[in-house]
Amino acid sequence: MKKIINYLGFALLTALLFVGCKKENQSEKAQSTQMENIQVSDYGVTAKGDSIKKYTLTNKNGMKVEVINFGGIITSLTAPDKDGKYEDVVLGFTKPEGYFNGNPYYFGALIGRFGNRIANAKFILDGKTYDIDKNDGPNSLHGGKEGFHTKIWTIEPIGNAEAPSLKLTYVSNDGEEGYPGKLTTTVVYTLTKDNALEIAYEATTDKTTVVNLTQHSYFNLSGKFTQPITDHELQLDADQFLPVNGTLIPTGERRNVAGTPFDFKTPKLIGKDINSDDEQVKLGKGFDHNWILNGTGLRKIATVYHSGTGRVMEVSTDQPGVQFYSGNFLDGKFDTKTGGKNEHRTGFCLETQHFPDSPNETSFPTVVLKPGEKFQSKTIYKFSVKK
Ligand code: BGC
């Protein structure tokens, strides 16, 4: 009997050792594969002397996403066309200095603390008035001049063999750009095996504050950055949008899109109504408005299709709004990555977010974040082909 027990004990020990070794091998394998699908290289040096790195995520299909630790900026993102050809479909600068010295268009950047505009660059929270950076006429835009798009983020490569991920972290001190509270933000970019870029945001604060995080990539699914995006077809799952005043601040009205140029409920060319005489189109110099998305929770809210290349981009989010911006302020001042200049309307943004000026508009969903709470949000840009 004793012999049998000894024998069983020995067998159990051997089995445990075997499983343990196997686990170790697997995790070693995961690490080396992770290195294979995330490449790190030197990108450039800022005027302040910070060395910036570029992280290239690659999936099994050959799709690539390039991210730098300056502004969490996506400098390149490739997507297949109907012939299986992967091309870069996001606007960007040809030289690092374009991003480092102001990035006037916010190309590819992470936006915070507050995406979009806050009227008159001020808001009241718990009875106290906060004056924030005025960088857009009378208003504050995209977190102020030194918003998150100008900050150096800590990047940690994570993820696995199938889906490389980067975890970006930035700690914004109490009072930065006028906002209250020390805000810790993490953003995880994941490139999935089915050609989607998932963006997961989290933020916590040590004092009551406001937060509205988004991503400011401009897309041109043609892969040719001098071609206007007016030939792209857009479908937006939104019955209403937010009309704006002359400085692009929502008036508070929620207007039905039916019968207006803002109706993208069924697919429509971006160019179809972009030069309409509609007062709101004129105020936006094209489309530069927030649509109130139908439904709640993570759901598909937009589809963009470019018939020339067959490229399709589907956007899903859990946010209440999306700023559809048709690149009206692109002004041909910079070279594009495919030659020529960044001309008017050669890129569009679908910035998922809370409504603009929410801190001042009590009828909008709240953007207040309190100590002990966690802001969490997810947006997915998925690329495919329609033949
Ligand atoms: C805004 C535009 C602004 C652009 C800056 C967009 O989110 O809606 O009005 O010009 O960002 O590049």
Residues whose N, C-alpha, C, O or C-beta is under 5 A from the ligand:
A	BS01	BGC	P104 Y105 Y106 D288 Y325 F329
